[in-house]
Amino acid sequence: MEKNIDEKTNDILEMSTERLIYTLPSFIDQIRKNGIKKSMEESPGLLYRLLTKLEESDLPKIGADAPEILDSFMDVFWEGIAVKAESLRPYLERFGDFTVNYETFDTPLKAHARVSDGKITGGSGMVKFREQDARWFGDTKEVLALLRGEFSMVKLFTEKLFFEGFLGLVQKKASPFNALVGSLAM
Amino acid sequence: MQSKLSKNGHFICLRCHQKCYLKAVVKEGKVTEVKDAVCIKGATIPDLMYHPDRILYPMKRLGKRGEGKWERISWDQATSEIASKLNDISERYGSHTIYVVTGSGQKHIGWQVETLGKKLFDTANTHGGRYTCIIPEVMADFATVGELLTYEFNPCYKDSNLIVFWGANPDVGTPAQVREARAALKKGAKLIVVDPRPIPMAKKADVWLRIRPGTDAALGLAMLHVIINEELYDKDFVGRYTYGFERLKEHVQQFTPEWAAPITWLKEEDIIKAARLLGTVRPWCLYARCGSVSQQINSAQNARCMACLLAITGNIDVPGGNTLFFRTFTDAMLMDTYPMRPGIRPSPNAEKGFMGAGKYPMMHFGHMCDMPGTVRGMYDGKVRGMWIVADNLVVAEQDSWKVFEGLKKIDLVVVPELFMTPTAEVADYVLPAAHYAEIDNLVGTFLEPYDYATAYRKIVEPQGECWDDRRMIIEVAKKAGREVFWEDLEDFLNFRLQYFGMTFDEACNLPDGKIQLPKPWRRYETSVPPFQTPSGKVELYSTVFEAIGVPPLPTFVENPISPVTTPEIFEDYPFIYMHIRLTAFQHTEGRQIERQRKMRPDPILEINPEAATKLGIKEGDWVKLEVPTPKFKGKYIKFRAKFVPEMDPRLVGGDHGWWFPEKPAPEHGFGDSNINAILSLDTGPYEPTVGNIQCRAIACKVTKFEE
């Protein structure tokens, strides 16, 4: 009998990068087949745990050997966040429209997210420069940490993390949005 | 291309930082007069615009670099050829080898071009003279409070009870803003001037601290010592909003006024008197400039001292204190060119090629590349293309001859300019730049205090075939097949207004074209976190500096060559040289404008009469100035001596930015009277946050010049 999402997540957390590269695509398929919403319910913290696992993995290797995994993961990640954000509609309506891109130095990971009409949407790939309010970029590890809500201003000064957009948005929207995503991922 | 013209003749003067709101009188399509100007630079705008030497057509170099042979070409040819060459450089060496270099000429236009250039040509390597200007101060302020604090548009003079000018000469540097300061003084505000020279404000000061150049941090630390030990600080603000107070308190115990007095050449009692004023009079505001927070190897730490003084006395973001510019005017930052610059970035790949990456980690934040490294890069192939806009790089940068020869080695040099300069003389293409009265623009106007931005249409059509600098780079990018994010200039201006929900055209149609901005004070009381720093507080102990290996508490570092560190050198080179900012000119500009030149026909060296007489120098004599740098042994620069009785006999002050349009090309005498010609970028030490060399407080020898 196939393991459920939560059990499989626990297995994944123990895997080497090589095995992760092999296993993650089928696990993402399983999440989709199971239904994004149901998967989130069955495995609390699923997205957060996967983010953490990826951060600990050999990201440049994943980027080189199986870059498509990063896209698949970003797609399912943002779909999961969208589901979890459904209960926050009033807050997100007050938060206002916001579109952010994420880009990395060491892997082909590119992603975007958008707050609009009280909803969060997002996925792999970036929206056009003129459509974005902000873009974060840095090593994949740093960008994944951002998505867990971990942010230090020091990194902006020390070439760990880069920000494109009007600086006031760091505090006004870009950083609070990441913190929100991080808490939703848990 | 004909387009909309201003209906009321209002425009913003971009000849200096003040951004005065002026009105042009136009007759038969020409600006004949400028009203409301507060200085010669504003009054002579028509002289500049219609000067016979103005560049009016695109030109391509014939013959060798600097040979002075030029061919007039069409814009189509110019943009096509430049685009092709930039593409070739990108393909062969990477886009990061293209440098977009901007200075402060045609102020702020260059900085917008820099923004456009980094995005359109995908390069992180942009440079403005600001690495020897505002950037050390910016880095210190950002590390301390998360935004700019001590610059000229931060002080709120109007409501201040005590004004501090520290290494800043507001009558020259900020001629419009200084009127607000004078009004406050007239109402009874007290005044502290920290300046070795007898600047006009010094004569009005309650305390004039005639400090030894380069020892500002020693003074700052001693004043912190007094204020903290006498418990004159704002305990509530310190308790709620600062980080690291106890560590600062412990740190400054060693820096007594007694310790600082001999270092700074100040009297102990004067240091104490000034400190007590800072501790007891509220609110107070401060304006610091290149005399203290730039051009020295301790610049950023000097600025840190000032930021800490403002913080512990509770004078941040209060009326009469120093405004948190970016925070208080959050909306302004959505459009102004200062925050725009760091706000637009190239691709991650281009960031990898950032000159100075790792070495000066904070530089990327201010988007200034490492200038000594850049000049070396001209020789070793790391710099392949340069787009130099509004910057007379050869004159404005240290090691002028090295820069001049280095430019000749680069594959492609493009210089949009108003006039031929020593920098333009060694270009491949010289492009005719429109004057700022000939362009559409959106300008944040940070007078006292900054509370509006102005949108205006061009006053008159550009002369000849002059183009807006921003249009040039957009059109070249289009020809190069780059992804052009802005269809045209209007689109770029609309982009800058996107968060205001209005178009540029709509902004121009507001009364006076002014967009009023909100002015809340003490924004930190309601913000979460209160300050945009890693700790969310004012960082008296800087976690950012700590992370990059720079002392996290304010420190004093003695100059590499000073009467203290190298007394033996001072036996032969007994003077300390400082720069003088001029009323007549903005940096290197304006020497060809007759009315300006009349105010300052020759470069001047201020010297104490007794010191000069001992050397056989009479007022008006030409004098030679030499420095002890081995590389420049036997080299000298020339000034006319001007006697200043109040000048400390150990100091001299020389004009900066001189070159002579009337002298033979290609040099135009850039090495004759410019201190940069005898300063070396080759040897450090370098300022640890931005990498500038010590380029003021220089040991020198002065002798009478004999033909």
HADDOCK unambig.tbl for C-alpha pairs under 7 A between the chains (distance, minus, plus):
assign (segid A and resid 104 and name CA) (segid B and resid 348 and name CA) 6.85 0.50 0.50
assign (segid A and resid 105 and name CA) (segid B and resid 348 and name CA) 5.49 0.50 0.50
assign (segid A and resid 105 and name CA) (segid B and resid 349 and name CA) 6.80 0.50 0.50
assign (segid A and resid 130 and name CA) (segid B and resid 485 and name CA) 6.81 0.50 0.50
assign (segid A and resid 137 and name CA) (segid B and resid 348 and name CA) 6.93 0.50 0.50
assign (segid A and resid 152 and name CA) (segid B and resid 534 and name CA) 5.93 0.50 0.50
assign (segid A and resid 153 and name CA) (segid B and resid 533 and name CA) 6.17 0.50 0.50
assign (segid A and resid 153 and name CA) (segid B and resid 534 and name CA) 4.75 0.50 0.50
assign (segid A and resid 154 and name CA) (segid B and resid 534 and name CA) 5.86 0.50 0.50
assign (segid A and resid 154 and name CA) (segid B and resid 544 and name CA) 5.32 0.50 0.50
assign (segid A and resid 157 and name CA) (segid B and resid 361 and name CA) 6.42 0.50 0.50
assign (segid A and resid 157 and name CA) (segid B and resid 362 and name CA) 4.97 0.50 0.50
assign (segid A and resid 157 and name CA) (segid B and resid 365 and name CA) 5.95 0.50 0.50
assign (segid A and resid 157 and name CA) (segid B and resid 544 and name CA) 6.91 0.50 0.50
assign (segid A and resid 158 and name CA) (segid B and resid 361 and name CA) 4.99 0.50 0.50
assign (segid A and resid 158 and name CA) (segid B and resid 362 and name CA) 6.06 0.50 0.50
assign (segid A and resid 158 and name CA) (segid B and resid 548 and name CA) 6.64 0.50 0.50
assign (segid A and resid 159 and name CA) (segid B and resid 361 and name CA) 6.04 0.50 0.50
assign (segid A and resid 164 and name CA) (segid B and resid 343 and name CA) 4.98 0.50 0.50
assign (segid A and resid 164 and name CA) (segid B and resid 344 and name CA) 5.30 0.50 0.50
assign (segid A and resid 164 and name CA) (segid B and resid 345 and name CA) 5.58 0.50 0.50
assign (segid A and resid 165 and name CA) (segid B and resid 343 and name CA) 4.49 0.50 0.50
assign (segid A and resid 165 and name CA) (segid B and resid 344 and name CA) 6.08 0.50 0.50
assign (segid A and resid 166 and name CA) (segid B and resid 333 and name CA) 6.89 0.50 0.50
assign (segid A and resid 166 and name CA) (segid B and resid 334 and name CA) 5.91 0.50 0.50
assign (segid A and resid 166 and name CA) (segid B and resid 339 and name CA) 6.76 0.50 0.50
assign (segid A and resid 166 and name CA) (segid B and resid 340 and name CA) 6.56 0.50 0.50
assign (segid A and resid 166 and name CA) (segid B and resid 343 and name CA) 4.98 0.50 0.50
assign (segid A and resid 167 and name CA) (segid B and resid 339 and name CA) 6.74 0.50 0.50
assign (segid A and resid 167 and name CA) (segid B and resid 343 and name CA) 6.11 0.50 0.50
assign (segid A and resid 168 and name CA) (segid B and resid 330 and name CA) 6.46 0.50 0.50
